[in-house]
Amino acid sequence: MTREIRGVAAAPGVAVGPVKWLASAPVTSPTDTPGSDVDAEITRVETAFEAVAGRYSAMALDAKGPAADILFMTSALAADPALLDQVRAGIRAGGPTAHSVTEAVTHFSEQLAALGGMMAERASDLRDVGQRVVAELLGVDPPGIPDSAAPFVLAAQDLAPADTATLDPAKVVGLLTVAGGPTSHTAILAKALGIPAVVACPGAVDIAEDTDVVLDGSSGTVEIEPDAPRREAVLAARARQADAPTGPGRTSDGHAVPLLANVGSAADAQLAVELGAEGVGLFRTEFLFLGRKSAPTIADQTAQYSEIFRIMGDRPVTVRTLDAGSDKPLPFLNLPEEENPALGVRGLRLSSVDEGALLDQLSAIEAAAQATGTPVQVMAPMVGTVEEANYFVTRAREAGVKTAGVMVEIPAAAIRSEQLGAEVEFFSIGTNDLSQYLFGADRMSSSLAALHNPWQPALAATIAMVIAGASKHGVKVGVCGESASNPEFACVLVGLGVQTLSMAPRSIAGVRAQLAEVTLEQCKAAAAAVLAARTAEDAATAARSALGRDR
């Protein structure tokens, strides 16, 4: 008999297939026999770390988009001298070599997890580094993707970047994890690859190998042992989506909803164009800054931005200025360590440490826009006050940028949207961080993942508040958070009055297809149902009913 378990929706789409579990990691013990030659063991562990860091770098060079960024950052973790120093100390103290790696990784992982925010996400990446170094030392294969001739749903406690980034969507048709969250690296990479994903699903541990499931990455549900008619219905629906309409996003009654892409590199931009994006709603510029010991020059930045602008042609591009902080450290900014970097000096707040970095970036963006003719606008992250909004818009205009806006990620900005709207041309709502701050829930905590469910009525109510404030000044409102990639919730956003939706390029087709099946009035009815709902589950059920999507 079919039964259903529930996790958190992480990447949209529906998959059907047998479950295959990720191979387990090698285990070490303090009772393992230490090496007899300490210097030789230290040399051996140094070689293992170098080999693992090199493999991450090689995978990063072969990868595209967010996968490349994440793998490069993980490679840096494997080359961290502080980590290796602690491993050396463990070996010199008489510890077994492989277990000294495990202990050092555990120590630093716990420190990262305690910091919360993006640093907590790095803890999972660091554990993967440790497992791969241990496997290298023991001469065994690291945890890896199962080999299967038939397509399958990959299940795991959690997935590391090295696993997720190398997935073949033709073989791995769905992802299911016990831990993780909707904004974790697993979710981000799954969206980039177009693989439906459900995360933070504790009930998954009871699913036996090769059990058939239907996994819904839009609702977060997993049906265990569905009958044949249900499996056939899902496969038929996937085939229909493959033949879904192309072209601009619009509802069935013709209401236009530009569907934009979130990009962070030239490869992302090229994919966005190939998949029919109508522009870029979020250009993450951190890729040009991360890992550098000195700030990129205006000329360097201009060249990089120009490459992406040329790919987009006459499609509009919204550039987010640098969003870094102590969770994504930049050596040339000399930022202090912070106990809670998610609430620290990041985003626009960096200008209080080094205003020159912001001014140089604005100058480079404008120079690239002039050189390419691409319509470009800029927005600042982490804006909470009228003074901050005014400061950013003033600096942008001084640099020659005509259209400037801000991201709405902090509840204070949502509450004061009418006042901020008097200062800017547009708002872009970043629902990932907005949810984190709205619910006081670390976005990287799998135990709090339910609070990052976009169906939480408080999130819709906050978005409605932003739109109401923006309307007083004719300010346009878009959404560039992960919630925009959920086809059904995208309809709710349209019903609330959101004008543009920006998402991972591979999510565009599903959202376009869903919008084409409903009217604007249905979207408004779904939005009203969410605002009136008592719980997230009630909101999703009522919205689907309004959209005619009852299963």
ChimeraX attribute file (.defattr): number of C-alpha atoms within 10 A of each C-alpha:
attribute: neighborCount
match mode: 1-to-1
recipient: residues
	/A:1	6
	/A:2	9
	/A:3	10
	/A:4	14
	/A:5	14
	/A:6	19
	/A:7	27
	/A:8	29
	/A:9	31
	/A:10	35
	/A:11	35
	/A:12	29
	/A:13	26
	/A:14	23
	/A:15	26
	/A:16	24
	/A:17	22
	/A:18	23
	/A:19	26
	/A:20	25
	/A:21	22
	/A:22	17
	/A:23	14
	/A:24	12
	/A:25	17
	/A:26	15
	/A:27	12
	/A:28	18
	/A:29	13
	/A:30	14
	/A:31	9
	/A:32	12
	/A:33	13
	/A:34	17
	/A:35	16
	/A:36	10
	/A:37	10
	/A:38	18
	/A:39	13
	/A:40	11
	/A:41	20
	/A:42	21
	/A:43	11
	/A:44	15
	/A:45	24
	/A:46	17
	/A:47	15
	/A:48	19
	/A:49	26
	/A:50	15
	/A:51	17
	/A:52	22
	/A:53	24
	/A:54	16
	/A:55	15
	/A:56	24
	/A:57	19
	/A:58	15
	/A:59	19
	/A:60	24
	/A:61	14
	/A:62	12
	/A:63	18
	/A:64	18
	/A:65	23
	/A:66	22
	/A:67	25
	/A:68	25
	/A:69	18
	/A:70	21
	/A:71	25
	/A:72	21
	/A:73	19
	/A:74	25
	/A:75	25
	/A:76	17
	/A:77	21
	/A:78	25
	/A:79	18
	/A:80	13
	/A:81	11
	/A:82	12
	/A:83	18
	/A:84	20
	/A:85	13
	/A:86	18
	/A:87	25
	/A:88	23
	/A:89	14
	/A:90	20
	/A:91	23
	/A:92	17
	/A:93	11
	/A:94	14
	/A:95	23
	/A:96	23
	/A:97	27
	/A:98	30
	/A:99	23
	/A:100	27
	/A:101	28
	/A:102	22
	/A:103	19
	/A:104	20
	/A:105	23
	/A:106	16
	/A:107	13
	/A:108	17
	/A:109	21
	/A:110	13
	/A:111	14
	/A:112	20
	/A:113	18
	/A:114	14
	/A:115	18
	/A:116	22
	/A:117	22
	/A:118	23
	/A:119	22
	/A:120	23
	/A:121	23
	/A:122	24
	/A:123	23
	/A:124	21
	/A:125	24
	/A:126	24
	/A:127	17
	/A:128	23
	/A:129	26
	/A:130	25
	/A:131	22
	/A:132	24
	/A:133	26
	/A:134	28
	/A:135	20
	/A:136	20
	/A:137	18
	/A:138	15
	/A:139	9
	/A:140	12
	/A:141	13
	/A:142	18
	/A:143	19
	/A:144	16
	/A:145	19
	/A:146	13
	/A:147	9
	/A:148	10
	/A:149	7
	/A:150	10
	/A:151	19
	/A:152	27
	/A:153	26
	/A:154	23
	/A:155	26
	/A:156	21
	/A:157	18
	/A:158	19
	/A:159	28
	/A:160	21
	/A:161	22
	/A:162	23
	/A:163	15
	/A:164	21
	/A:165	25
	/A:166	16
	/A:167	17
	/A:168	13
	/A:169	15
	/A:170	10
	/A:171	15
	/A:172	23
	/A:173	23
	/A:174	30
	/A:175	29
	/A:176	32
	/A:177	25
	/A:178	20
	/A:179	23
	/A:180	29
	/A:181	32
	/A:182	29
	/A:183	25
	/A:184	24
	/A:185	25
	/A:186	28
	/A:187	26
	/A:188	21
	/A:189	24
	/A:190	27
	/A:191	23
	/A:192	24
	/A:193	22
	/A:194	22
	/A:195	27
	/A:196	28
	/A:197	36
	/A:198	33
	/A:199	34
	/A:200	27
	/A:201	25
	/A:202	16
	/A:203	14
	/A:204	22
	/A:205	13
	/A:206	7
	/A:207	16
	/A:208	13
	/A:209	11
	/A:210	13
	/A:211	15
	/A:212	21
	/A:213	25
	/A:214	24
	/A:215	31
	/A:216	27
	/A:217	26
	/A:218	22
	/A:219	26
	/A:220	24
	/A:221	21
	/A:222	25
	/A:223	18
	/A:224	21
	/A:225	19
	/A:226	20
	/A:227	14
	/A:228	8
	/A:229	9
	/A:230	14
	/A:231	18
	/A:232	13
	/A:233	11
	/A:234	17
	/A:235	15
	/A:236	12
	/A:237	12
	/A:238	16
	/A:239	11
	/A:240	12
	/A:241	16
	/A:242	12
	/A:243	10
	/A:244	14
	/A:245	15
	/A:246	13
	/A:247	13
	/A:248	15
	/A:249	27
	/A:250	22
	/A:251	23
	/A:252	15
	/A:253	13
	/A:254	13
	/A:255	14
	/A:256	16
	/A:257	20
	/A:258	19
	/A:259	28
	/A:260	31
	/A:261	31
	/A:262	27
	/A:263	28
	/A:264	22
	/A:265	23
	/A:266	20
	/A:267	16
	/A:268	21
	/A:269	26
	/A:270	17
	/A:271	20
	/A:272	25
	/A:273	19
	/A:274	11
	/A:275	17
	/A:276	20
	/A:277	29
	/A:278	23
	/A:279	23
	/A:280	27
	/A:281	28
	/A:282	26
	/A:283	22
	/A:284	17
	/A:285	21
	/A:286	18
	/A:287	15
	/A:288	17
	/A:289	19
	/A:290	17
	/A:291	16
	/A:292	13
	/A:293	11
	/A:294	11
	/A:295	18
	/A:296	16
	/A:297	12
	/A:298	17
	/A:299	14
	/A:300	12
	/A:301	22
	/A:302	22
	/A:303	16
	/A:304	17
	/A:305	24
	/A:306	23
	/A:307	15
	/A:308	23
	/A:309	26
	/A:310	18
	/A:311	18
	/A:312	23
	/A:313	15
	/A:314	15
	/A:315	17
	/A:316	17
	/A:317	26
	/A:318	23
	/A:319	24
	/A:320	22
	/A:321	23
	/A:322	23
	/A:323	18
	/A:324	23
	/A:325	23
	/A:326	22
	/A:327	23
	/A:328	17
	/A:329	18
	/A:330	19
	/A:331	15
	/A:332	15
	/A:333	17
	/A:334	11
	/A:335	16
	/A:336	12
	/A:337	13
	/A:338	14
	/A:339	12
	/A:340	16
	/A:341	20
	/A:342	22
	/A:343	12
	/A:344	17
	/A:345	23
	/A:346	23
	/A:347	18
	/A:348	24
	/A:349	19
	/A:350	21
	/A:351	16
	/A:352	11
	/A:353	13
	/A:354	14
	/A:355	12
	/A:356	13
	/A:357	19
	/A:358	21
	/A:359	18
	/A:360	18
	/A:361	21
	/A:362	25
	/A:363	21
	/A:364	23
	/A:365	29
	/A:366	22
	/A:367	22
	/A:368	24
	/A:369	21
	/A:370	15
	/A:371	14
	/A:372	18
	/A:373	14
	/A:374	20
	/A:375	17
	/A:376	22
	/A:377	22
	/A:378	26
	/A:379	27
	/A:380	26
	/A:381	23
	/A:382	25
	/A:383	23
	/A:384	22
	/A:385	16
	/A:386	19
	/A:387	11
	/A:388	18
	/A:389	26
	/A:390	17
	/A:391	13
	/A:392	25
	/A:393	23
	/A:394	16
	/A:395	16
	/A:396	26
	/A:397	14
	/A:398	13
	/A:399	18
	/A:400	15
	/A:401	21
	/A:402	14
	/A:403	17
	/A:404	24
	/A:405	29
	/A:406	30
	/A:407	27
	/A:408	29
	/A:409	24
	/A:410	22
	/A:411	20
	/A:412	14
	/A:413	24
	/A:414	26
	/A:415	17
	/A:416	17
	/A:417	26
	/A:418	21
	/A:419	18
	/A:420	30
	/A:421	26
	/A:422	17
	/A:423	23
	/A:424	23
	/A:425	22
	/A:426	23
	/A:427	26
	/A:428	28
	/A:429	24
	/A:430	22
	/A:431	25
	/A:432	19
	/A:433	23
	/A:434	25
	/A:435	25
	/A:436	22
	/A:437	18
	/A:438	18
	/A:439	17
	/A:440	11
	/A:441	19
	/A:442	22
	/A:443	30
	/A:444	25
	/A:445	22
	/A:446	22
	/A:447	16
	/A:448	18
	/A:449	25
	/A:450	20
	/A:451	23
	/A:452	30
	/A:453	23
	/A:454	25
	/A:455	26
	/A:456	23
	/A:457	23
	/A:458	19
	/A:459	22
	/A:460	22
	/A:461	17
	/A:462	18
	/A:463	24
	/A:464	20
	/A:465	17
	/A:466	27
	/A:467	25
	/A:468	17
	/A:469	21
	/A:470	25
	/A:471	15
	/A:472	13
	/A:473	17
	/A:474	13
	/A:475	21
	/A:476	19
	/A:477	23
	/A:478	26
	/A:479	28
	/A:480	24
	/A:481	25
	/A:482	24
	/A:483	29
	/A:484	28
	/A:485	30
	/A:486	25
	/A:487	21
	/A:488	25
	/A:489	26
	/A:490	24
	/A:491	30
	/A:492	31
	/A:493	24
	/A:494	27
	/A:495	21
	/A:496	24
	/A:497	21
	/A:498	22
	/A:499	17
	/A:500	22
	/A:501	30
	/A:502	29
	/A:503	28
	/A:504	30
	/A:505	28
	/A:506	23
	/A:507	28
	/A:508	27
	/A:509	24
	/A:510	20
	/A:511	25
	/A:512	25
	/A:513	22
	/A:514	24
	/A:515	26
	/A:516	18
	/A:517	14
	/A:518	20
	/A:519	19
	/A:520	20
	/A:521	15
	/A:522	22
	/A:523	27
	/A:524	21
	/A:525	21
	/A:526	30
	/A:527	29
	/A:528	20
	/A:529	22
	/A:530	30
	/A:531	23
	/A:532	14
	/A:533	20
	/A:534	13
	/A:535	15
	/A:536	19
	/A:537	16
	/A:538	17
	/A:539	24
	/A:540	23
	/A:541	20
	/A:542	22
	/A:543	29
	/A:544	22
	/A:545	16
	/A:546	21
	/A:547	22
	/A:548	13
	/A:549	13
	/A:550	10
	/A:551	6
